Amino acid sequence: MHEVIPKEVMYVGSELARAGFAAYAVGGCVRDVLLGREPNDWDVATNAKPEEVQAVFPKSFYENKFGTVTAFIDGMEIQITTYRVDNAYSDKRHPDSVQYTTHLQEDLARRDFTINAMALDLETQNLKPETQDSRSMIQDASSKIQDLRFTIIDPFGGQKDLKEKIVRAVGNASERFNEDALRLVRAVRFATQLEFTIEEQTLVAVKEHAALIRVVSHERIRDELIKIVMCKNAADGIDLLRQVGLLHFVLPELLDGYHVSQNKHHIFDVYEHNLKSLRYAAEQGFSFTVRFAALLHDVGKPKAKQGEGPNATFYNHDMIGARIAAQAMSRLKFSNKEIEDVARLIRYHLFYYNVDEVTASSVRRLVRNVGLENMDDLVNVRFADRIGSGVPKAEPYKLRHFRYMVEKVSKDPISVKMLKIDGNEVMRILGIAPGPKVGVILNALFSEVLDDPQKNDKDYLEARAVVLDKFSISELSEMIKKGEEKVKLLEEEEQRKFRV
């Protein structure tokens, strides 16, 4: 056990003991230590008041009402919290107030689940460095860790539940969830992360109080959802949210596909297909962006569905799904970039590609729309889509050839910035001032170069700019628009050939 406890944590315990206070590692870090996992962070509980903690650790700050002091120990942040009892939770999110206690067990009793309600006695009385130099103290702590004995304070049976792989609320489950409704989702998250089951009475309480999650901020829900999606068995976690009634409040858009049948190209309903796609993405260790796009890639199908049976169609579900996903992620307060990245992958996940059928021009346009840096993610979403459909192979020959074509056209101009002519040269050649027409002419030139990269020649572009200058901005815009519409019609026709 001593091998996973940082020397900085032992130093904190040592210094609190030297000042006459108790010190225990508490919460998730203890759980992780007992599971043989490396904790992400360390929390220490003490009977010292915040001002007493700050006196022991001058390099610290205290800017909250919950008795938590953040100490900076040799570059590491450690949360040190005074034993406390939480009073009423009027908003079912945060305690109205807290009061300090001198009893560790009372502090542990306020926590959510038994596996998080254990404390590790650091046996800090064995560490009494003679020097006052902090770095020397830390080194001394490190050298003596192996000689320490560790005692686990476990008043609620957390060790037993760890052994039996159970998530159980501390005390009365209904009371715990009424105190902080986010614990409803956290129960699912811990069960997913640890591959545990939720204890029966706790599970009943989650189902009974699922609607309480509505009072929790979208940001807090989002953070728990991300952690679920990033688990290796993410699909099981999402389905557990459905089983306990939380998915209706967390991601109702996904539920719209539940029991919505597809067509002859699919053996699963929309919801199950999305889950299986996520399962593959998680098993492959793909990024959150790819996983979330895989989960929501067909979320537009229920609204797009026409007809029933083997010949049902879902035209434009990619575009509809991109909008739905963007709206859902906006509600959950994801960043604009995260929303754009996921929506883009969903919008273009149906890209059509058959060797000798799709031109290099089509691939260049796809790369332009998706971004060269996002093409691997797009292909990974396609892999997840295929496996989620029940096919045995993620990457058939045509997708391998597609990746080759992407690599090939990546050397061609796929953005206006790659033209052999820029805005300054357009203004010089045409003798015009800065204005919207410069950009429109560049876009018109770029449209031609996308179709034929050989036209990305300085002499040709200069001569072509002179010709285009004879048209008005509206005429040029219409020319570009018609060209894009023609390409769009071709792409839609190609998608119909593929599958919808």
C-alpha positions in Angstrom: 0.0 0.0 0.0 2.8 2.4 0.8 4.0 2.3 -2.8 0.9 4.2 -4.0 0.8 6.8 -1.3 2.7 9.9 -2.5 5.4 11.2 -0.1 3.6 14.6 -0.3 0.5 13.1 1.3 2.6 11.5 4.0 4.3 14.8 4.6 0.9 16.4 5.2 0.0 13.8 7.7 3.4 14.2 9.4 3.1 18.0 9.7 -0.5 17.8 11.1 0.6 15.2 13.6 3.6 17.4 14.7 1.0 20.2 15.3 -1.1 17.8 17.4 -3.8 17.0 14.9 -5.2 13.9 13.4 -4.9 13.2 9.6 -6.6 10.6 7.5 -6.7 10.1 3.7 -10.4 9.8 2.9 -12.9 9.1 0.2 -12.1 8.0 -3.4 -8.3 7.8 -2.9 -8.8 5.2 -0.2 -11.1 3.2 -2.4 -8.6 3.3 -5.3 -5.7 2.3 -3.0 -7.7 -0.7 -1.8 -8.5 -1.6 -5.4 -4.8 -1.3 -6.4 -5.5 1.7 -8.6 -3.6 5.0 -8.6 -5.8 7.7 -7.3 -6.3 10.8 -9.4 -6.3 13.1 -6.3 -5.8 12.9 -2.6 -8.1 14.3 0.1 -7.1 14.5 3.8 -9.5 14.9 6.7 -8.4 16.4 10.0 -9.8 17.7 13.3 -7.8 20.9 12.7 -9.9 24.0 11.9 -9.2 25.7 8.5 -7.2 28.5 10.1 -5.1 25.9 12.0 -4.5 24.0 8.8 -3.3 27.2 7.1 -1.0 27.9 10.1 0.6 24.5 9.5 0.8 25.0 5.7 1.4 28.7 4.8 1.4 27.8 1.1 -2.3 27.2 0.9 -5.6 28.9 0.2 -9.0 28.8 1.7 -11.9 30.3 -0.3 -15.0 28.2 0.5 -17.5 27.6 3.2 -17.0 23.8 3.5 -13.8 23.8 5.6 -11.5 22.7 2.7 -8.0 24.2 2.6 -5.9 23.5 -0.5 -2.2 23.0 0.4 0.6 23.2 -2.2 3.2 20.6 -1.3 6.2 20.4 -3.6 4.0 21.2 -6.6 1.2 18.9 -5.6 -2.3 20.2 -4.6 -3.8 18.3 -1.6 -7.3 19.1 -0.3 -7.4 19.2 3.6 -10.8 19.3 5.1 -11.9 19.7 8.7 -14.3 17.0 9.9 -17.7 18.3 9.3 -21.4 17.5 9.4 -23.6 18.8 6.6 -26.9 20.4 7.5 -30.0 20.5 5.3 -29.7 20.4 1.5 -32.6 22.7 0.5 -31.5 22.8 -3.2 -30.7 19.1 -3.2 -27.2 20.0 -4.5 -25.2 21.7 -1.7 -25.6 21.8 2.1 -27.1 25.0 3.4 -24.4 25.1 6.0 -21.8 22.9 7.6 -20.7 22.5 11.2 -17.3 21.1 12.3 -17.1 18.0 14.4 -14.4 16.3 16.3 -15.5 12.8 15.2 -14.2 11.2 12.1 -17.1 8.8 11.8 -19.6 11.7 11.7 -17.6 13.1 8.8 -17.6 9.7 7.0 -21.4 9.4 7.6 -22.2 12.3 5.3 -20.6 10.7 2.3 -22.4 9.1 -0.6 -21.5 5.4 -0.9 -19.8 3.0 1.5 -16.9 2.5 -0.9 -16.2 6.2 -0.6 -16.8 6.4 3.2 -13.5 4.9 4.4 -10.5 6.6 5.9 -6.8 5.6 5.9 -4.9 6.4 9.1 -1.5 7.5 7.9 0.2 6.6 11.2 1.9 9.9 11.0 3.3 9.8 14.5 6.1 7.7 13.1 7.3 10.7 11.0 9.0 13.4 13.1 11.8 15.0 11.0 14.3 16.9 13.0 14.7 19.6 10.4 12.3 22.4 9.5 13.2 22.4 5.9 10.1 21.2 4.0 11.9 19.5 1.2 14.0 17.5 3.7 10.8 16.6 5.5 9.2 15.3 2.4 12.3 13.2 1.6 12.3 11.9 5.1 8.6 11.0 4.8 9.4 9.2 1.6 12.2 7.2 3.2 10.0 6.0 6.1 6.8 5.1 4.3 7.8 1.5 4.0 8.1 1.3 7.8 4.5 2.5 8.4 1.5 0.5 9.4 -1.8 1.5 7.9 -5.2 1.2 9.5 -8.5 1.5 7.6 -11.4 3.2 9.3 -14.5 1.6 7.8 -17.6 2.1 9.8 -20.1 1.3 7.0 -18.6 -1.8 5.4 -16.9 -0.3 2.4 -14.2 -3.0 2.3 -16.8 -5.7 2.2 -18.7 -3.9 -0.6 -15.5 -3.5 -2.5 -14.8 -7.2 -2.2 -18.4 -8.0 -3.3 -18.3 -5.4 -6.1 -21.3 -3.4 -4.8 -22.3 0.2 -4.9 -24.3 0.9 -1.7 -25.5 4.2 -0.3 -24.3 5.2 3.2 -27.2 4.7 5.6 -30.6 5.6 4.1 -30.3 5.8 0.3 -33.3 8.1 -0.1 -31.8 10.6 2.3 -28.4 10.5 0.5 -30.0 11.2 -2.9 -32.2 13.9 -1.5 -29.1 15.6 -0.1 -27.4 15.7 -3.5 -29.3 14.5 -6.5 -26.1 14.2 -8.6 -25.4 11.1 -6.5 -28.1 9.4 -8.6 -25.9 9.6 -11.7 -22.7 9.0 -9.6 -24.2 5.6 -8.6 -24.4 4.6 -12.2 -21.0 6.1 -13.0 -19.2 4.1 -10.1 -21.0 0.9 -11.1 -19.8 1.5 -14.7 -16.3 2.5 -13.9 -15.7 -0.2 -11.4 -17.8 -2.9 -13.1 -19.9 -3.2 -9.9 -23.6 -3.7 -9.4 -25.8 -1.3 -7.5 -27.1 -2.7 -4.2 -30.9 -3.5 -4.3 -32.2 -0.9 -1.9 -29.9 1.7 -3.4 -31.1 0.8 -6.9 -34.7 1.1 -5.8 -34.0 4.6 -4.4 -32.3 5.7 -7.6 -35.3 4.7 -9.6 -37.7 6.3 -7.1 -35.8 9.6 -7.1 -34.6 9.8 -10.7 -36.6 13.0 -11.4 -34.6 14.8 -8.8 -31.7 15.0 -11.2 -33.6 17.9 -12.9 -32.4 20.3 -10.1 -28.8 19.6 -10.7 -26.8 21.9 -13.0 -26.2 20.7 -16.5 -22.4 21.1 -16.0 -22.3 18.6 -13.2 -24.4 16.1 -15.1 -22.2 16.6 -18.2 -19.0 15.8 -16.2 -20.5 12.6 -14.9 -21.7 11.7 -18.4 -18.2 12.2 -19.8 -16.8 9.8 -17.2 -19.4 7.2 -18.1 -18.7 7.5 -21.8 -14.9 7.2 -21.2 -15.3 3.9 -19.4 -14.3 0.8 -21.2 -17.9 -0.6 -20.8 -19.5 2.8 -21.6 -22.5 1.2 -23.4 -23.5 -0.7 -20.3 -23.4 2.6 -18.3 -25.6 4.4 -20.8 -28.1 1.5 -20.7 -28.0 1.5 -16.9 -29.0 5.2 -17.0 -32.0 4.1 -19.1 -32.9 1.2 -16.8 -33.0 3.4 -13.7 -35.0 6.2 -15.5 -32.2 8.8 -15.6 -31.5 8.8 -19.4 -34.9 10.5 -19.9 -33.5 13.5 -18.0 -29.8 13.2 -19.0 -29.9 12.4 -22.8 -33.6 12.0 -23.9 -32.6 12.3 -27.5 -31.0 8.9 -27.4 -34.2 7.4 -25.9 -36.2 8.5 -29.0 -34.6 5.6 -30.9 -35.6 2.9 -28.3 -37.5 0.1 -30.1 -37.5 2.1 -33.4 -36.9 -0.5 -36.0 -34.7 0.0 -39.0 -34.5 -1.6 -42.4 -33.0 -4.6 -44.2 -29.5 -3.2 -43.7 -29.8 -3.4 -39.9 -30.5 -6.2 -37.4 -30.8 -3.9 -34.4 -33.2 -1.1 -33.5 -31.8 2.5 -33.5 -31.1 2.7 -29.8 -29.3 -0.7 -29.7 -27.3 0.1 -32.8 -26.1 3.4 -31.2 -25.1 1.5 -28.1 -23.3 -1.2 -30.0 -21.4 1.5 -31.9 -20.4 3.2 -28.6 -19.3 -0.2 -27.3 -16.9 -0.7 -30.2 -15.5 2.8 -29.9 -14.9 2.3 -26.2 -13.3 -1.1 -26.7 -10.9 0.5 -29.2 -10.0 3.3 -26.8 -11.2 6.0 -29.1 -11.3 9.7 -28.0 -14.4 11.1 -26.3 -15.3 13.0 -29.5 -15.4 9.7 -31.4 -17.3 7.9 -28.7 -19.9 10.5 -28.3 -20.3 10.8 -32.1 -20.7 7.0 -32.3 -23.3 7.1 -29.6 -25.3 9.8 -31.3 -24.5 9.2 -35.0 -28.0 7.9 -35.8 -29.9 10.0 -33.3 -31.7 11.7 -36.2 -33.2 8.5 -37.5 -36.5 8.5 -35.5 -37.4 11.9 -37.0 -36.2 11.0 -40.5 -37.9 7.6 -40.7 -40.2 7.1 -43.6 -42.2 3.8 -43.9 -41.8 0.6 -42.0 -40.3 -2.8 -42.7 -37.2 -3.8 -44.7 -37.5 -0.9 -47.1 -37.9 1.9 -44.5 -35.8 5.0 -45.3 -34.0 7.6 -43.2 -33.0 10.2 -45.7 -31.0 13.2 -44.3 -30.8 11.6 -40.8 -27.1 12.6 -40.8 -28.0 16.3 -41.0 -30.9 16.0 -38.6 -28.8 14.0 -36.2 -26.0 16.6 -36.3 -28.5 19.3 -35.3 -30.1 17.2 -32.5 -26.6 16.3 -31.1 -25.6 20.0 -31.2 -28.7 21.0 -29.3 -28.2 18.2 -26.7 -24.6 19.1 -26.1 -25.4 22.8 -25.9 -28.0 22.0 -23.2 -25.3 20.1 -21.3 -22.9 23.0 -21.6 -20.3 21.4 -23.7 -17.8 23.9 -25.3 -18.4 25.2 -28.7 -15.5 23.3 -30.1 -16.7 20.0 -28.6 -20.1 20.6 -30.1 -18.8 21.5 -33.5 -16.4 18.4 -33.5 -19.1 15.9 -32.6 -21.8 17.5 -34.9 -19.3 17.5 -37.8 -18.6 13.8 -37.4 -22.3 13.0 -37.3 -23.1 15.2 -40.3 -20.6 13.5 -42.5 -20.5 9.9 -41.1 -22.5 8.7 -44.1 -19.8 9.6 -46.6 -20.1 7.4 -49.6 -17.0 5.7 -51.1 -16.7 3.0 -53.6 -13.4 2.4 -55.4 -13.6 3.7 -59.0 -17.0 5.4 -58.4 -16.1 8.3 -56.2 -13.8 10.9 -57.7 -10.8 12.5 -56.0 -12.8 15.8 -56.2 -15.5 14.3 -53.9 -12.8 13.2 -51.4 -11.2 16.7 -51.5 -14.6 18.2 -50.8 -15.2 15.9 -47.9 -11.7 16.7 -46.5 -12.5 20.4 -46.9 -15.8 20.0 -45.0 -14.5 17.7 -42.2 -10.9 19.0 -41.9 -7.9 16.9 -42.6 -7.1 16.7 -38.9 -10.5 15.1 -38.3 -10.5 12.5 -41.0 -9.2 9.7 -38.7 -12.0 10.4 -36.3 -14.5 10.3 -39.1 -13.2 6.9 -40.3 -13.3 5.7 -36.7 -16.9 6.7 -36.4 -17.6 4.7 -39.6 -15.8 1.7 -38.1 -18.0 1.9 -35.0 -21.1 2.3 -37.2 -20.2 -0.8 -39.1 -19.5 -3.0 -36.1 -22.7 -1.6 -34.5 -24.6 -2.8 -37.5 -23.5 -6.4 -36.9 -21.0 -6.7 -39.7 -17.9 -8.7 -38.8 -15.2 -6.4 -40.2 -14.6 -2.8 -39.3 -12.4 -1.9 -42.2 -13.2 -3.5 -45.6 -11.0 -2.9 -48.6 -12.9 0.1 -49.8 -12.3 2.0 -46.5 -8.6 1.1 -46.7 -8.6 2.6 -50.2 -10.5 5.6 -49.0 -7.8 6.3 -46.4 -5.2 6.0 -49.1 -7.2 8.6 -51.2 -7.4 10.9 -48.2 -3.7 10.8 -47.8 -3.3 11.4 -51.6 -5.6 14.4 -51.9 -4.2 15.9 -48.6 -1.4 17.2 -50.8 -3.9 19.0 -53.0 -5.4 22.4 -52.1 -8.3 21.8 -49.7 -8.7 25.3 -48.4 -8.6 28.9 -49.8 -5.4 29.4 -47.9 -3.7 26.8 -50.2 -4.4 28.7 -53.4 -1.4 30.0 -55.3 -3.0 33.5 -55.1 -4.2 35.5 -52.1 -6.4 38.5 -51.4 -3.6 41.0 -51.8 -2.7 39.7 -55.2 -6.4 39.8 -56.3 -6.6 43.4 -55.2 -3.4 44.3 -57.0 -4.3 42.5 -60.3 -7.8 43.9 -60.4 -7.0 47.3 -58.9 -9.8 47.1 -56.3 -9.9 48.0 -52.7 -10.4 45.6 -49.8 -14.0 44.4 -49.7 -16.4 41.4 -49.9 -15.8 40.9 -53.6 -12.2 39.8 -52.9 -13.3 36.9 -50.8 -16.0 35.9 -53.2 -13.6 35.8 -56.1 -11.2 33.7 -54.0 -14.0 31.3 -53.1 -15.0 31.0 -56.8 -11.4 30.2 -57.7 -11.1 27.7 -54.9 -14.3 25.9 -56.1 -12.7 25.4 -59.5 -9.4 24.2 -58.0 -11.3 21.6 -55.8 -12.6 20.0 -59.0 -9.2 20.2 -60.7 -6.1 20.8 -58.6 -4.0 21.4 -61.7 -5.8 24.8 -61.9 -3.9 25.9 -58.8 -1.5 27.6 -61.0 -0.6 31.3 -60.4 -0.8 32.4 -64.0 -4.2 30.6 -64.5 -5.7 32.0 -61.3 -4.6 35.5 -62.1 -6.2 35.3 -65.6 -9.3 33.7 -64.2 -9.6 36.4 -61.5 -9.8 39.0 -64.3 -12.6 37.1 -65.9 -14.5 36.7 -62.6 -14.2 40.4 -61.9 -16.7 41.0 -64.7 -19.5 39.4 -62.6 -21.2 41.0 -59.6 -20.9 39.7 -56.1 -24.4 38.3 -56.3 -23.7 36.6 -59.6 -20.5 35.1 -58.3 -22.2 33.9 -55.1 -24.9 32.2 -57.2 -22.3 30.5 -59.4 -20.6 29.1 -56.2 -24.0 28.1 -54.8 -25.0 26.2 -57.9 -21.7 24.4 -57.9 -22.2 23.4 -54.3 -25.8 22.3 -54.9 -24.7 20.1 -57.8 -22.1 18.4 -55.6 -24.7 18.0 -52.8 -27.2 16.3 -55.1 -24.5 14.0 -56.3 -23.5 13.1 -52.7 -27.1 12.5 -51.8 -27.5 10.2 -54.8 -24.4 8.4 -53.8 -25.7 7.9 -50.2 -28.9 6.4 -51.6 -26.7 3.8 -53.3 -25.0 3.0 -50.1 -27.5 2.7 -47.3 -29.8 4.9 -45.3 
